[in-house]
């Protein structure tokens, strides 16, 4: 039997037993070399958004929307199958473009960081969301209802003509709560999961849902696939947003306990599988009551109430914007940190795998016997037994007497074979 030898060739370390070889990766070799540039790019892109917000002209998402409209004119038919084809075509383009960008910047960390920054800036929209909310709050503070009603379409799709100041404030708070997930947290989560393709792919899905994913007569069937895909990709980000909202509640004068309680009680009452979690946690954090009657173009929805407080006031609009900013900052720190730490996690995993493989070699693992090195290195009998049990090779542990009595290595090996530890 040959011991583990880290000097043997190839791109990784190799352990040999007879004709068998076990390859162990060298930590850091072949690993996620783009993780740190990706994390840096996400932070840079979010910083650019914080300074500039969305461009008023030539926004990449607006250009994508025009391309989607052109595809829709060619593919539209009032059935789900055609809508599914439309969704697949419109999502595949940005995802494949992201894959091409990621491959083109492989091994070029500065380019990868800059491309990621541009993609992140293009797909996040937290700054513009908060600016719109602040403008709405200012109009409501001045009791300028015409200005507030004119601004509402920038935030929500409701009919503003039927809303008073309280209704406008409620619509704004609900929109800020939901769109904190859609416009900030979810893109960052998918960027952390999928890199540049994840960033672009998420924004494509969310844009399709906004364009065709509603229940109008034209899109009830054609937009079904887009709406369901959007529900799917937001399952985790929406709940992550709710957790961050609970954590940030004290920053706006709220209670973490109340935010958690309202979220857990009311989060599933909303007709959306995701929006209710964001809105309920925000209602608890702000101490207000959301939900009720919403009037859209040609239809009315009566939604369950979320929270126990009064209806939102103009001051609550400003608090909702601050809460959104805190949640966005927390999401950026956690997602970028998760990405940046990925190489370290891979190294720890590789080291643990190497240790397990080393244990299999020393215990035989079907290839040989326990080596004489175990007594020399004073490996505890309990450790030997635990290794044997993890490998599923033993039916009984080695006894402590083996170590105390200085049993010879050959005797240890023979006893291990009798117990079924080695074969």
DRENMAR-897321 format. One line per 4 residues: number of its first residue (from 1); their letters; for each residue x, y, z of C-alpha. Coordinates in steps of 0.02 Angstrom, whole numbers, always signed. Example, Ala and Ser with C-alpha at 12.3 -4.5 7.8 and 13.67 -1.06 7.14 Angstrom:
2
1 = AS = +615:-225:+390; +684:-53:+357
END
This chain:
423
1 = XXXX = +0:+0:+0; +64:+173:-43; +28:+322:+69; -50:+483:+9
5 = XXXX = +83:+581:-85; +48:+762:-127; +199:+768:-241; +133:+649:-373
9 = XXXX = +94:+729:-539; -54:+793:-634; -156:+949:-599; -210:+879:-431
13 = XXXX = -139:+771:-294; -151:+583:-324; -158:+440:-203; -119:+266:-269
17 = XXXX = -164:+97:-202; -108:-36:-322; -189:+2:-488; -317:+122:-416
21 = XXXX = -294:+309:-408; -392:+440:-314; -375:+618:-380; -389:+757:-253
25 = XXXX = -407:+936:-317; -280:+1062:-264; -374:+1202:-174; -385:+1355:-284
29 = XXXX = -339:+1264:-445; -480:+1263:-572; -588:+1355:-445; -706:+1500:-465
33 = XXXX = -577:+1627:-523; -717:+1748:-570; -797:+1754:-398; -706:+1906:-330
37 = XXXX = -725:+2007:-493; -910:+1961:-493; -930:+2022:-314; -834:+2182:-352
41 = XXXX = -938:+2212:-507; -1101:+2191:-411; -1044:+2318:-282; -985:+2440:-417
45 = XXXX = -1147:+2423:-514; -1251:+2454:-359; -1143:+2606:-319; -1171:+2677:-494
49 = XXXX = -1358:+2651:-472; -1351:+2740:-303; -1270:+2891:-386; -1354:+2897:-556
53 = XXXX = -1514:+2797:-542; -1596:+2742:-703; -1552:+2839:-861; -1696:+2942:-929
57 = XXXX = -1653:+2893:-1107; -1582:+2738:-1189; -1611:+2626:-1039; -1559:+2447:-1084
61 = XXXX = -1717:+2376:-1007; -1823:+2493:-1114; -1730:+2434:-1268; -1763:+2255:-1216
65 = XXXX = -1947:+2297:-1196; -1955:+2362:-1374; -1875:+2201:-1438; -2002:+2099:-1337
69 = XXXX = -2145:+2198:-1414; -2078:+2158:-1588; -2067:+1972:-1546; -2242:+1977:-1472
73 = XXXX = -2314:+2048:-1633; -2246:+1899:-1727; -2287:+1762:-1601; -2447:+1819:-1517
77 = XXXX = -2590:+1696:-1512; -2719:+1681:-1375; -2658:+1518:-1300; -2536:+1459:-1169
81 = XXXX = -2425:+1358:-1284; -2384:+1505:-1393; -2356:+1611:-1239; -2233:+1481:-1174
85 = XXXX = -2135:+1488:-1337; -2134:+1677:-1327; -2069:+1671:-1148; -1932:+1547:-1191
89 = XXXX = -1872:+1649:-1339; -1871:+1813:-1244; -1779:+1743:-1092; -1653:+1641:-1191
93 = XXXX = -1583:+1793:-1280; -1523:+1888:-1125; -1464:+1728:-1040; -1361:+1674:-1190
97 = XXXX = -1293:+1851:-1205; -1240:+1842:-1023; -1155:+1675:-1053; -1060:+1749:-1200
101 = XXXX = -1004:+1898:-1095; -950:+1785:-953; -848:+1675:-1070; -770:+1826:-1156
105 = XXXX = -708:+1892:-988; -644:+1726:-922; -469:+1749:-851; -485:+1939:-864
109 = XXXX = -539:+1997:-691; -545:+2183:-728; -653:+2156:-882; -764:+2036:-785
113 = XXXX = -788:+2163:-645; -830:+2304:-767; -952:+2200:-869; -1036:+2140:-709
117 = XXXX = -1047:+2319:-647; -1132:+2373:-808; -1253:+2227:-801; -1293:+2259:-618
121 = XXXX = -1325:+2443:-649; -1439:+2400:-795; -1547:+2277:-697; -1564:+2354:-524
125 = XXXX = -1679:+2501:-495; -1680:+2537:-309; -1625:+2718:-320; -1759:+2768:-445
129 = XXXX = -1889:+2675:-342; -1844:+2773:-186; -1837:+2937:-281; -2011:+2909:-351
133 = XXXX = -2075:+2867:-177; -1994:+3024:-106; -2075:+3130:-242; -2244:+3052:-206
137 = XXXX = -2222:+3083:-20; -2178:+3265:-53; -2334:+3289:-160; -2443:+3211:-26
141 = XXXX = -2362:+3318:+110; -2410:+3472:+9; -2585:+3401:-15; -2556:+3415:-203
145 = XXXX = -2668:+3271:-257; -2660:+3308:-445; -2470:+3296:-441; -2477:+3139:-335
149 = XXXX = -2603:+3057:-451; -2497:+3102:-601; -2346:+3018:-521; -2431:+2856:-466
153 = XXXX = -2414:+2769:-637; -2225:+2776:-612; -2249:+2661:-462; -2408:+2559:-483
157 = XXXX = -2536:+2510:-613; -2690:+2567:-516; -2815:+2696:-574; -2760:+2854:-482
161 = XXXX = -2918:+2951:-518; -3016:+2856:-385; -2884:+2870:-247; -2876:+2997:-107
165 = XXXX = -2719:+3042:-10; -2730:+2886:+99; -2757:+2774:-52; -2610:+2852:-143
169 = XXXX = -2498:+2829:+9; -2552:+2647:+27; -2521:+2612:-157; -2347:+2688:-142
173 = XXXX = -2299:+2591:+14; -2359:+2428:-63; -2266:+2462:-225; -2105:+2506:-134
177 = XXXX = -2116:+2348:-27; -2145:+2233:-175; -2024:+2317:-293; -1884:+2318:-165
181 = XXXX = -1880:+2132:-201; -1912:+2142:-389; -1796:+2288:-425; -1653:+2259:-302
185 = XXXX = -1648:+2100:-198; -1698:+1974:-331; -1573:+2034:-464; -1433:+2027:-335
189 = XXXX = -1485:+1853:-278; -1486:+1789:-457; -1322:+1876:-492; -1246:+1785:-344
193 = XXXX = -1316:+1620:-408; -1287:+1636:-594; -1166:+1780:-624; -1197:+1890:-775
197 = XXXX = -1323:+1768:-854; -1418:+1767:-688; -1426:+1957:-682; -1487:+1976:-861
201 = XXXX = -1600:+1825:-857; -1691:+1882:-701; -1724:+2055:-771; -1790:+1977:-932
205 = XXXX = -1913:+1868:-835; -1972:+2011:-727; -1994:+2127:-876; -2097:+1997:-968
209 = XXXX = -2210:+1979:-817; -2236:+2168:-811; -2277:+2172:-997; -2387:+2018:-1022
213 = XXXX = -2406:+1932:-853; -2569:+2014:-800; -2746:+1949:-808; -2817:+2058:-946
217 = XXXX = -2921:+1974:-1082; -2776:+1987:-1204; -2644:+1911:-1091; -2738:+1793:-974
221 = XXXX = -2678:+1643:-1076; -2535:+1712:-1179; -2450:+1786:-1025; -2478:+1636:-913
225 = XXXX = -2304:+1561:-938; -2218:+1727:-907; -2316:+1755:-747; -2283:+1581:-680
229 = XXXX = -2097:+1592:-720; -2089:+1758:-629; -2174:+1679:-479; -2046:+1540:-480
233 = XXXX = -1888:+1646:-491; -1951:+1760:-352; -1993:+1626:-224; -1827:+1639:-133
237 = XXXX = -1791:+1825:-159; -1962:+1879:-92; -1937:+1782:+69; -1759:+1845:+82
241 = XXXX = -1828:+2021:+65; -1951:+1988:+204; -1812:+1927:+319; -1707:+2081:+282
245 = XXXX = -1860:+2191:+313; -1883:+2111:+484; -1700:+2141:+523; -1709:+2324:+468
249 = XXXX = -1872:+2367:+556; -1790:+2463:+702; -1706:+2581:+577; -1878:+2656:+538
253 = XXXX = -1944:+2652:+715; -2023:+2481:+698; -2011:+2318:+793; -1928:+2160:+728
257 = XXXX = -2049:+2056:+828; -2202:+2143:+755; -2133:+2134:+579; -2100:+1947:+600
261 = XXXX = -2272:+1917:+676; -2367:+2007:+538; -2262:+1925:+402; -2292:+1750:+469
265 = XXXX = -2477:+1783:+496; -2523:+1880:+339; -2387:+1842:+210; -2486:+1702:+128
269 = XXXX = -2651:+1798:+123; -2600:+1897:-31; -2655:+1827:-200; -2474:+1833:-259
273 = XXXX = -2362:+1692:-193; -2222:+1819:-168; -2283:+1998:-151; -2378:+1961:+10
277 = XXXX = -2218:+1915:+101; -2136:+2081:+57; -2291:+2185:+95; -2337:+2098:+257
281 = XXXX = -2163:+2113:+331; -2158:+2297:+280; -2331:+2327:+357; -2269:+2255:+521
285 = XXXX = -2107:+2353:+516; -2197:+2517:+480; -2344:+2483:+596; -2474:+2512:+460
289 = XXXX = -2613:+2415:+376; -2599:+2374:+191; -2718:+2287:+72; -2899:+2324:+32
293 = XXXX = -2986:+2375:-128; -2877:+2407:-281; -2950:+2477:-442; -2859:+2441:-604
297 = XXXX = -2908:+2482:-781; -3074:+2394:-803; -3069:+2283:-647; -3075:+2291:-458
301 = XXXX = -2988:+2178:-332; -3027:+2164:-146; -2872:+2102:-59; -2850:+2044:+121
305 = XXXX = -2781:+2167:+246; -2600:+2149:+298; -2549:+2220:+467; -2644:+2294:+613
309 = XXXX = -2605:+2481:+612; -2688:+2630:+529; -2684:+2664:+343; -2518:+2736:+283
313 = XXXX = -2493:+2923:+295; -2378:+3032:+188; -2245:+3016:+324; -2253:+2828:+307
317 = XXXX = -2207:+2843:+123; -2040:+2920:+171; -2014:+2784:+303; -2051:+2649:+173
321 = XXXX = -1918:+2725:+59; -1790:+2722:+201; -1835:+2543:+242; -1812:+2496:+59
325 = XXXX = -1639:+2574:+58; -1587:+2477:+213; -1650:+2314:+140; -1559:+2348:-23
329 = XXXX = -1396:+2382:+68; -1413:+2223:+171; -1450:+2120:+15; -1297:+2190:-73
333 = XXXX = -1183:+2154:+75; -1245:+1975:+94; -1249:+1927:-90; -1082:+2006:-136
337 = XXXX = -1005:+1934:+22; -1073:+1763:-22; -995:+1773:-195; -828:+1839:-132
341 = XXXX = -816:+1699:-3; -849:+1564:-131; -664:+1522:-163; -633:+1503:+23
345 = XXXX = -783:+1388:+39; -721:+1284:-107; -549:+1270:-26; -626:+1214:+138
349 = XXXX = -732:+1087:+46; -581:+1022:-50; -481:+1008:+111; -622:+914:+196
353 = XXXX = -638:+798:+46; -451:+768:+48; -459:+727:+233; -601:+605:+204
357 = XXXX = -505:+523:+62; -350:+515:+170; -452:+430:+305; -517:+304:+180
361 = XXXX = -340:+264:+126; -278:+242:+304; -428:+136:+352; -414:+30:+196
365 = XXXX = -583:+73:+120; -582:-96:+37; -407:-77:-36; -291:-123:+109
369 = XXXX = -265:-121:+297; -247:+10:+431; -70:+79:+423; +60:+80:+558
373 = XXXX = +52:+269:+555; -109:+272:+655; -27:+220:+821; +126:+329:+785
377 = XXXX = +16:+482:+757; -84:+440:+914; -249:+440:+821; -386:+419:+951
381 = XXXX = -481:+254:+943; -644:+353:+941; -582:+443:+785; -539:+278:+701
385 = XXXX = -710:+209:+744; -799:+366:+682; -705:+357:+517; -752:+176:+498
389 = XXXX = -935:+211:+533; -938:+359:+410; -870:+246:+276; -1001:+115:+317
393 = XXXX = -863:-14:+330; -873:-65:+514; -996:-161:+619; -910:-123:+785
397 = XXXX = -788:+10:+848; -606:-21:+887; -580:-32:+1074; -490:+94:+1182
401 = XXXX = -385:-49:+1248; -299:-62:+1080; -222:+109:+1105; -187:+93:+1293
405 = XXXX = -105:-76:+1278; +4:-28:+1131; -62:-164:+1017; +50:-190:+867
409 = XXXX = -6:-117:+699; -21:-291:+623; -136:-343:+765; -239:-186:+738
413 = XXXX = -256:-225:+554; -306:-405:+587; -435:-353:+715; -503:-222:+595
417 = XXXX = -522:-354:+460; -617:-468:+579; -733:-323:+625; -762:-283:+442
421 = XXX = -671:-114:+449; -550:-166:+313; -557:-302:+182
END
